[in-house]
């Protein structure tokens, strides 16, 4: 293979590496049972900010700008590696510099965490990769680029405006396809009704629709409230959970707060299991949901599948991940008693929600 073929092979391989990396950061992953990418730029970028940038110390004000600029630069470098303008003088050194920064960051993460677990975020959720795997991948890429720099000819007449136009175009494109949003919170109609009833019946814990059934069941409600108050007295010392911004009564008595994504199958199954527990135990704690504002149109179908119209709030992606907590994943299910976090289930791994474990902790 001659030098020209070698150089083009390296350019194409590394360019694809950067372009795929950028594409992965604006996608949720692969579409289930079908080999296509599920693009969701705002969701994917916001998740990248919370799980990667915020943990590095970036503020919530800076992270949205940095993430879009970084991904835009990844796209630009991928395209520019296939272009001959200032290839040896600017593009290759810039690409090597960025990869070296990535290597240093990943090395720090590996050393500081004392292990090689989790997803480094290089390819988003599309291709999970551990920090050490990413370091090896980046070192190989640096080696290829150094080799490329040595074998290609010096830049001839080049147009600097092509570099600036491609770079700015890619960055602005990211801001266009994933515009930043102001944080919003919406509530279910059932939650509003519940709030009105709480003023009438102290600490009433479940969403109620004003129907004839409500009147007939009023005696049952009073008994359940009495039982709840007894449990509250017998429970742990009053604390502040930090979730009152979503539900004013969340720190009163026993409550279950869920952090769900409307399109998440694991979240749906968890909600269905909670409904089963409520049917099994009449005094089971009330369930309140905080949904991520991603595919919010699926919420009615989510609740229909669960089998109950739970009260819920819908919040923006970044506040959702922030409130769920660093290193935690969905479905997030918290059992609280008088504001104390008694049990926190999250994700689908070793700390995943389990109905039997929940039943055990509530009725221990």
N, C-alpha and C positions, 0 to 999 in steps of 0.2 A: 504494500500500500504506500503510495507516494505521500509527500508532505502535505500537499493540498487536500487530499482525501482525509488524512489524519486530522488536520486542523478543522475541517468542516464536521467531521464526526464528533470531535470534542465540543465544538460550538453548539451543535444540535442537541447533544446529550445534556450539557449544562443549561442551555436555554430552556429545554423542556423541564428540567429540574426546578427552575425558578418559576416558570409559567404554571406548572402543576401545583407548586407550593402556594402561589397566589390564588389560584382557582379554588384550592382546598380551603383556604381561609375565608371564602365567601360562600361556602356550601355547608349544609347540615350533615352531609354524608351521602351514601348511596341510597337510591330509591329501593325500598324493600322488594325483593324478588324480581328486580329488573336492573340491568347494568347501566343505569344512567345516574347522573349526579343530581341531588336535590338541592338546587340553589336557593339560598335564603340569606342574601348579603347582610342585612341589618342584624338578624339573629346571630349569624356566624361570627361577624366582626365583634359584636357586643360580647359574645361568649369568649372570644379570644382576648378581649380587653380585660374582662374580669378574671379569667383563669391564668392569663399569662402576664399582662402588663401591670394590673393593679397589684399583684403579688410581688412585683419587682419594685414597687414604690411609686409608680405613676399615679398622679391624682386623677379623680374621676373627670376633672375638667380637661386635662391634657390627653389622657388615654384615647378618646375618640379621634382626635386629630392625628396623634402619632400612629395609631393603627392603620388609618386610611393612607397616610403618607408612606408608611413602611410597605404595605401591600402594593401600593401604586409603584413604588420603586422596584419591587420584585418583578412586577409585570414589565416595567420599562427595561430592566436589565436583561430579562429574557428575550425581549424583542431586539434590543440593541446588540446582543451577542450575535445576532444573525445579520447585522448591518456592518458595513466596513468603515463607517465614519468614526474616526478616533478610537478604533477598536483596541489598538495596542497601547495608546497613550492614556486613555481615560476609562473606557468600558471594562477592560479586563482588570486593571488595578482596582477600580471601584467595586467590582464583583468580588475580587479576592478579599478586599477590606471588609465588606459586609459579611462574608463567610467567616472570616477570622473573628469578627465581633460575635457572631452566632456561636462559634466554638467556645469562646471565652465565657459567654453567658451560660451555655449548657454545662460547661465544666464547673462553673460556680454552683449551678443548681444541683448537680450530681454530688458535689462535695458537701454543700450545706445541708442537703436532705439526708446524706449518709446512705444513699442507695441509688438504684436505677429503676425506679418504678414510675408509673403514670405515663401520660402522653405529653411529649414535649411541645406539641402544638405546631410543629413545623409544617405539617400537612393537615392541620385542623383535625376534624373528626373523620376525614375521608380516609386517611391512611395513618392509624395510630402508630406512634414511634417513640421508643424510650429515649431518654437523653443520650445514653451511650451510643445507641444505634444512629442517632442524628449526628453526633460528633464524628463518628466514623464516616458517615455519608458526606459530611462537609469537608473533612480532611481529604477524602478522595477527590472531591470537586476542586479543592484548592490545588491539589497536585496536578490535576488535568489542566487547570487554567495556567499554572506556571509553565507547564510543558507547552501549552498553546502559545503563551507569550514569547517563549524562546524560538519557536519554529516559524512563526508568521513574520512576514516582512514588516518593515516600519510603515507607519501610516503615510499615505501619499496625500494628495489634496483632499481635505475633508471639510464637511459642512457642519459647523458647531450647532447651527439652528435645528438640525435634525435631532440631535441629542436632547436639546432643551424642549423641543416640541413634543417628542415622544414621552419624555419624563413627565412634563406638566400635564400632557393629555391623559396619561395613565392615572396620575394622582387625582386630577379633577374628575375623571371618570368614576373613581371610587367614591368620591363625595356625592356624585350624581346617583349612582345605583344603590348607595346605602346612606341616604341623608340622615343626619343626626336628628333625633327627636327629643322633644321636651317630655319629661317623665309625666305619665298620666296614670290615674287610678279610676277604675269604674267599678260599680257595684251591681250585684244582681238585684232584681226587684224584690226577691224574697228577703234579702238582707235588709232592705229598707223597711219592710213590714216587720221584720224581727226587731229592728231598733225601736219601732213605735210600741211594740208589745212589751219590750223590756221595761219601758217607763211605767207600764201598768202592772206587770207581774215581775217582781224583782228577780234578777238572775235567771230569767227564762231562757233556756239554752238551745232551743231548736227553732228553725224557721217554720212559721205557721201561715197558712193561707186562711183568710177570713171566710170560712164556710160554715155550714150547719154542723159539720163534724167537729169543728173547734168548740162550739158550745156544748155539744154532747160529751166531749172529752175533757171539759174544764176541771172536773173533779180529779181525773187522772193526772192532769198537769200539776195540780196543786200538790198531790202526793209525791210526784216525781221531783218537784222543786224542794219539798221538805226533805226528801232523801238526799238530794244534792247538797242542801245546806248542812245536813248532818255530816256528810263526807267532807265538806269544806272545813268544818270545825275540827274534824279528826285528822285533817291533812297536814302537810308541812307548813312552816311559817310563811306568811305572805311575802311574795317577792315580785319583782318587776321583770317581765320576760323580754320586753323591748318590741313586742308585736302589737301593742295597743293602737298604733297608728292605723292598723287594718281593722281590728275589732276591739271596740272599747271595753268589752266584757271578757276579753281573752284571759285575764289574770284572776278571774273569779271562779273558784271551784275547779272542776276537772274539765279540760278541753283538749281537743285534738286539732292541731293546725296542720294543714297540708299545703305543700308547695308542688303544684302540678303544671305540666305543659299539656295543653289541650290535645295535641296530636301524639302524645307519648302513650304507647300501648301498655307499658309497665305502670304508668300512672293510672290508666283506666282500670287495670286489674286490681290495683291497690284500693281504688275507690270502691270497687265492687265488693272487695273483701271487707271493707269498713261497713258497708251497708249490711252485709251478712252478720257482722258482729252486733250491729245495732238491733237487728231483728232477733238475734239470739238472746241478747241481754237488754232488757227494757231500760236499765239504768246506765247503759253504756254512755260515755261522755259524748257531747255534741261534737260534730265535725264541721269545721269551717275551712274554706279553701282559698288560697291565693294562687291565681292562675298567671302564668307568663303571657304577655301580650304577643304571642306568636301563634298564628293560626287560630285566633280567638273565635272565628266563625264556627269552629268545631266544638265549642263549649256545650251547646244544646245537645249534640249527639253524644258527647262525653258523659253528661249527666243522665241521659236516657240509657246509655249502656250501663252506668253504675247502678241505676234503679232508684235514684232519689234526687230530688232537687235541692242539693246542698246550697247554703248561702256561700257566695264567693265574691272575691275582689279580683280585678284584672290590673296588673301593674306592668310597667315597661321592663324590657329584657334586663337592662343593667341593674336597676334596683332589685329585681327578682334574684339575680345571682348574688348580689351583695348581701341581701337579707338571708338568703339560704345559707351562706357562709363559705369561706375559703376552703377549697378542697372537697366540698360536698356536691352531690349530684342529685338529679331527680330520679324517682319520686322522693321528695322529702316529707316525712311525716313525724310530727312532734307531739308527744304526750306531755301536757302541762298540768300541774296541780298547784293552784294558788300562785300562778306565775312562775313556778319552778319547773325547769325542763327536766322531767323525769327520764324520758327516753327520746332519742333522736335517731330515727331510721333515715338512711339516704342511699341513693344509688341502687345498683342491681348486683353488687358484689357481696362481700362478707357482712356489711351493715345494712343489707336490703330489708325492706319491710316484710314482716312475717306476721300473719294474723294470730297464730298461736303465741308468738312472743309478745305481741301487743296485749292479748287477752291475759297472759300471765302477769305482765307488769301492772295492768290496771286492777286486777283482782288478787294481787299477791297478799 
